[in-house]
Amino acid sequence: MNDHLNEDLLEMRHITKSFARMVANDDVSFSIKKGEIRAILGENGAGKSTLMNVLYGLYKKDAGTIIWKGQELNVESPAEAIKAGIGMIHQHFQLVEKFTVLENIVLGLKEGKFIELPLDQAEKKVMTLSETYGLNIRPKARVEDLTVGEQQRVEIVKALYRESDLLIMDEPTAVLTPQEVHSLFEVLNKLRSEGKSIIFISHKLPEVLELCDSISIMRDGRMIQTLKNEPGLDSRTLASLMVGRSIDLHITKPPCKPGEVVLSLQGVCADPVSESSGVKNVTLDVHRGEIVGIAGVDGNGQTDLSELIMGLRKASGGRMEFLGKDITHSDTKQMRNLPIGYIPADRNHAAVVLDFSIRMNTALNHPDRKPYGSPFLLNFKEIAKITEEKMKEFNVAATGADELVGNLSGGNQQKVVLAREVGEKVDLIVAVYPTRGLDIDATNFVYETMLKAREQGTAILYISTELEEILTLSDRIGVLYEGELVGILPGENAEVEKIGLLMAGERVK
């Protein structure tokens, strides 16, 4: 950690920002010193992104003052923020894939303090920056040919090329392999030693504790506390501060006792659609009473595989079996009639109808079957009774069964999905990014639900880009790379380095 932090580089004083009736930032004050890495933590909706978007000129503040290098700064646009020396590296990179690295870096730099250089001179400057900070980029490479980690390094060089003194990084490790995270931290530590300041927004508490000098906590639109990262500070303390009460992050997982094969994939394939990777010759068995985690960097066929299993995609090869029955060419309706719980990746568009009540969402899968109804008539009384029971069991916070799902928090929406898909006895659960966008409490609830189902003998295929939760839950871990299952490892004492190499497409023994 940097023990020689100097004067404040940035002060944000009493920032307020509202959207209609919602106050996103409520009298927030925040500062960062030169040569400091500061984490900002908070649950979804805490106000982190809004505050940074105000600083970067994407939002106009309602009240408050920004002091930059000792002078008041009014930021009306990202261009003004960049000109002042503030750079932002978004979670979803702002790069033109068909352009080269160099073209992306110099794109738009024609006026103001940025004088357009001949490309050969610009290339020399880019190489100097790359070598100085150990970024190892190739100026003439096309962005579409780079790994995700390499693309992120391009974004960092782009910010440095624009002479940024402050880098805002929004969930910078979300799509990186463990090896790429390690490389990124080396770069960020180098930047800090050179006097650059970094705002690090993340939900990965161990990474925050490893990297950052200090940690600011936001809750309900307010900045509630800033802590020095000192020995003794741990993830549990940070999590409790984020939610405002004590949180137990420990997950107990009894030994696995696998039973019969429930889902069998035998060399299954699915053609790519749009920019998807498709599925390439995947062979995998999932047994009763086990959780098979599927790891991989986002976009490597995870969603394709789940949609193939659920009949949303057509197989172009191979065979799929459910409890020994051929389901290779079953359609979605046929799959939904089987005892399978499905938690899709896109909750709002594929799992719930936001304009429907909790009661009607509960009956979505089988409205024409008992106990929910018949082909001709819904049993509203029975649906209401079942819904109330499931809401109680899954701790759904709502005014009642008739509340619109769209009015619920993301965590409670996901509980409605879990109640419907897992609340009845199923033989298989296919869960795709089930904790995406959830707070700590809701995430723990998902974990507990999965482990309970596992103990009851359910087979679970658990797909996630969060390696930490894959390691926490899985009895076996498969890794997808460009649609191919490149390795299957035991979950117990799994080697993170080996998983990381597989995620990057390297073959390991």
N, C-alpha and C positions, 0 to 999 in steps of 0.2 A: 504494500500500500504506500501511497505517496504521503510522506509526513511533512512535506514542505509546500503546502498550499498557500498561495498568495492571496492578493485582494480579490474581491468579488468580480467576476467577469460579467455576470448577469444577475439582475434582481427583477423579479416580477412582484409588484406590490399591489395587494388587494384587488386581484383580478376577478371580475364577475362576468359570466357569460350565460345567457339564458336562450332557450329555444321554446317559443310559445310559453307554456306554463311551467316548463321544466328548467330548473336552475342547474346547469351542468358544472359550473365553477362558482362557488359561493365564497367571495372574499378570500381568494387564495393568494398567499405569499410564498415565494420560492426563490432560492438563490443558488448559484453554483460558482465555485472559485476557479481560477486559472489552474490547469493541471489536475483537475478532479474528475473522477468518474462517479457520478451520482445516479443511483437507481431510483425510479419512481414505481412504487407498488400500489396495487389496489385492485379490487374486484372489478369485473366488467360493469361499466356505468359509473365508476367512481369519479371520473372526470379527468383521467390521465391524458387521453388522446385529445380531448377538447383543449386542455391547457397548452399542450404542445402545438396544436393547430393554430391557436391564438398567437403563440410565439413565432411561428413560421409564416404567418400572414394568410393562412387559409380561412380563418375566422376573424371577424372584427370584434374585439372585446367590447362589452357594455360599459365597463368601468375599470379603473385601475391604471397603473403606470408600469412601463417596462424601462428599466435602466440598463443600458448596454455600454460597458467600458466607461462607466461613470457619467454617461450622457443619456438623457431621455430619448427613447426611440419609438417612433410610431411606425409599425409594420403594417402596410396595407395589402401586401401581396408576397408570395414566395420569392419573387424576383428581388424585392426590397430586402428580405431576410438574407438571401444569398449575397447580395451586394454588401450588406453589413458584416458578413462573415459567419452566418448561421446556416448550417447545412442539415438536411434531414434525409435519413435513409429509411424509406418506408418498408414495411413488411413485405409488400408486393413491389418488386423493383420497378423503377421507372426507366426502363431501357428499351430501345428499338432492336428487336432480335435480329433483323436482317442487316443491321449496320455493324461495322467493326467496333471494337473496343474504343479505338481512338475517335472515331466519328461520334460515338455516344458521349464521350467525355467533352468534346469541344462543341457539341450541338448547342446552338443558341447563343454562343459567346461572341457577340459582334459589337456590343456597344457598352457605354459606361466605363467602368474601370477594366473591363475585360476586352482587350484589344485582340482582334482576330490574328492569330499567328499562322504563317505557312505551316502546312501539316508536318513537314520534316522537323521544324522547330518545336511544334506542339508535341510531337512524338518524343523528342529528347527530354522535354519537361516531364512528360508522363513516365518515361523510363527512370528519370531521376527520382521522382516521387515513389515509384514502385520499389526501387532499390533501397531508398532511405528507410522506408517503413516495412520492408520485407513482404511486399504484397504480391510479387511474382505474377504480374499480368503480362499478356501478349497483345500489344496495341493493334496488330493487324488481324487478330483472330475475330471471327464473327461471334456475336453474343450468343446466337442460337446453338453454337458448338461448345459453349462453356458449361461447366457444372454449376450448380446453384451457388456453391461456395465461391467459385471464381467470379460469378456475376456480382456477388455481394462485394468482393474486393474492387471490382470496377466502380461500383457505387461509391465506395470509400475514396478511391482515387479521384473520381469526379468531384467529390466535395472538397478534397484537398487542392485540386487544380484551381478551384474557385476561391482558394485561400480562406477556407472555413476555420475559425478558431473554436467553434462549438459544433459538435455532431450530435444530433438527436437520432437515436436508434430505437425503432419500434419493433419489439419482438425479434431481434436480429438473429436468434438461434433457432427460430421455429422450424426452418426447413433445412437445417444443417446436420450432417453426420457428426458423431462425437469427435472425429479427427478434425473436421472443419471448425467445430466450436473451439477446440484447442488452438488451432491456427489463428482464428479470429481474436481470441483473448491475447495472444502474443502481439498481434498488431495493435490492439487497443492499449495494451500496456506500454508499447513503444510510443504511441501517440501521446499518452499521458506524460511520459518522460520528456517529451518535446514541448510540453506546455499546453497541449490541446486539452479541451474539456469535453466530456461526453455525458449525455443524458441517456441512460440505459433503461428502457421500459421493458419489463419482462414479468412473466408469471412463474418462471423457473427459479425458485428460491435458492437451491444449492448453487446455481450459477451466479446469482446476485451476491451471495456470501463469498464466493471465490474471487470475484472480480472487483467489486465496487468499494470505494472509500467510505461512502455514506449512503443512507437509504431514507428516502422520504415516503411516507405512507399517506395515501389519499383514501377517504371514505365518504360516500354520499356527497360528493362535490366539494369537500373541504380538505385542506391539508391538515392532518391531525398531529403528525409527529415526524421529526427527522432524527435519525440515529447515526452515530458513528459506527462503522463496522469494526467492532472490537471483539477480542476473544470472549467466548461465552454466548454471543448472539447466535441464535439458531433459527431454523425454518419454522419451528413450532411457535416461537415468539412472534415472528413476522406474520405468520398466518393469523394468529390471534388478534394482532393489531389491525390487520386488514378487515376482519369481520366484526371486531368489537367484542369478542368473547373468547373463552378458552376453546382451543381446537386440538383434537387428538389426530395427528397425521399417521399414527401407526396402524398398519393393516396386518391383521393376523390371517394367515393362509394355512389351513390344515394340509397334511400330506395328500398328494393326489392319488386317487384310487380309480384309474381308468377302467371302464367297462367295454361293452360292445361298440363297434364302429357305428356311428350315427350318420355321419356325412363322409362320403368317399369321393374324391376327385381323382380321376385317372387320365392324366395327359390332356386335360381340358384346355381348349383354346377359344378365344373370341377375337374377332377382327377389331382393330382400332376404330374408334369413332371420333371424328373431329381431331382434337389434339391429344386424345387419350392414348395410352400405351397398349391397350388391348390386354389379352391374357394369352400366355405362350406356354403350352405344355406343362401345366401345373398338376402335380400329383401330390395328394395330401389326404390323410385320414384324420377325422376328429372323433374322439371317443366320448362316451358318457363319462361325466364326472371330471372332465378336464377342460382347461382353457388353453386354446392354441392362439397365441398372439401373432399377428402379422405386422411386422415392422417395415419401415421403408420411408424414404423421403417422399413427400406428397407428390402425386402425379405419376407414380410408377405402377399403376394398375390396380390399386387397392379398391377403388370404387367400381372399376370394371369387373373385378372378381366377385364382389358382393352382388352386383346386378346380374351377373351370369348365374350365380347360385339361385337367386330369387326369381328367375324367369323374365327379368327385365331386358336381358340381352340374349341373343341367340348364340348357341355354341357353334363354332366352326370346326370343332374336332374334339375327340375324347369322349369320356363318359362320366356322368355324375349319378351317384346313388344316395338315396335317403332311406336308412334302415333296410338296405338291400334292394330297394325298388328303384328302377331306372327313372330318373327325373331329368335326363339330359335335354329333352325337348319339351318339358312342361312349361306352360305359360304362367304368367303372374297369378292369375286366378287359381289355377291348380296348385301352385306353390302356397298361396295364402290359405288354402283349405287344409294344408298339412299342419301338424303341431310344431310350427316354427315361429319364433319371435324374431322380428326384423326391425332393427333400429338403423334407419338410413342416415347417410352423411348430412344431407340437407334437411334439417328438422322442419323448417318453416314451409318448404315447398313439397316435401315428400313424406312427412310423418304426421303432420297435423293440418287441419283446416282452421286457420286463425279466426275466421268469422263464424265458426261453429262453436257451440257450447262444449264444455268438458264432457257432458253427458253424450252428446252426439259424436264427439271424437272417440269416446270409449267404444261405441258401437260400430265404428267405421269398417272394421275388417269383415264382420259377419252380420250385417243388419238383417239378413234374410234367413238366419238360422237361430234356433233356440239356444239360449234363453232370450236373445235380443228381439226375436220376432219370427216372422214367416215370410215366404216370397211375396205375400200380399199385404202384410200389416206389421208395423213395428209395435213391440210391447213396451210402451213408454214407461209404465210403472216399474217393470223389471229392470229396464235400462237404468232408470234413476236409482233403484236400490243397489244394483251392482256398482254403479259409478260412485255412490257415497261410500260403499265398503272399500273400494279400491283407493279412493282419495284418502281415507283414513289410514289404510295399510301403507301407502306410499307417501304419506305426509305431504299431500298437495295443499299448499297454502292458497286458498281461494274463498270467496264469499259463499260458494255453493256450487252444485253440479251444473247450474244453468249459466255460470259465468263464462264469457267468451274466452277461449284459449289465448286469443291475441292480447288480452289484458294481463296475462300472467308473465312473470319473469321467465327468462330462458331456462333457469333451473326447474321451475315448476312445470313449464311446458314439457321438458324432458321427462319429468316424473309422470306426467299424463301418458306419454309414449311408453315408458317402462311399465306402468300399470296395465296398459292394454296388451302389450306384447309379451310381458313376462309374468303378469299377474295371474294368468291361468297356466296350468301345467303344459309345458312344451318340452320337446325332446332336443331341440336345437335352437340356439340364439345366434343370429348373425348381427353383430354390433359394429357399426362403422363410425369412427370418430365420436363415440357416445358422450365424451366430456367436452367437446369443442364448444367454446363460448360459455362454459359453466364456471361458477365460483367454487371456492374450496369446499364448502359444505355440500353443494350439489354433486361435485366430483366424487367426494367420499361416499355419497349415497349410491352413486352408480357402481363404485367398486364393491360396496357391501352387497348390493343387489346381485351382481355377477357372481360373487363368491358364495352367496346363499344358494343361487341356482345351481352352481357347480356341486355343492354339497348334496343337493337333491337329485343329482344324477343327470343334469342337463349337460349336453355338449355345447361348447361355446367357441365360436370363431370371433376373435376380438381384434379388430383392425384399428390401428392408431399410428399417428406420426410421432406421438409422445413416447420416446423410448423409456423414460422413467416409469410410466404406467404399464407399459408392456413388460418391463422387468418385474414390476410389483405383482402383477396378476397372473402372468403366463406360466403354465406348466411346460410348454414347449413354445419355441419362438421360430417362426418362419420369416424370411426376409424376401421382399419383392423388389426386383430391380428391372425396370423397363418391361413389366408384365410377366417376368419370369421368376419363379421361386428358386432363388440362388443358394439357399441353405436353410436347414432346419436344425436348431440347437436346443439343448435342454434348458429349461427356464431357471432351474436351480444353479446358482453360481455361474450364471451366464457371463461370458467374456465380452465386455462392452466393446473392447477394441476390435474383436473379431466381427461383432455385429455391425460396427461402424464401417469396416472394410467391405462387408457384404452390401451394405446400403449404398456404398460408392461404386458398386459393380465389380469389385475385386473378388476373385475366386480364392477362397482360403480352405485349408484342410482342417 
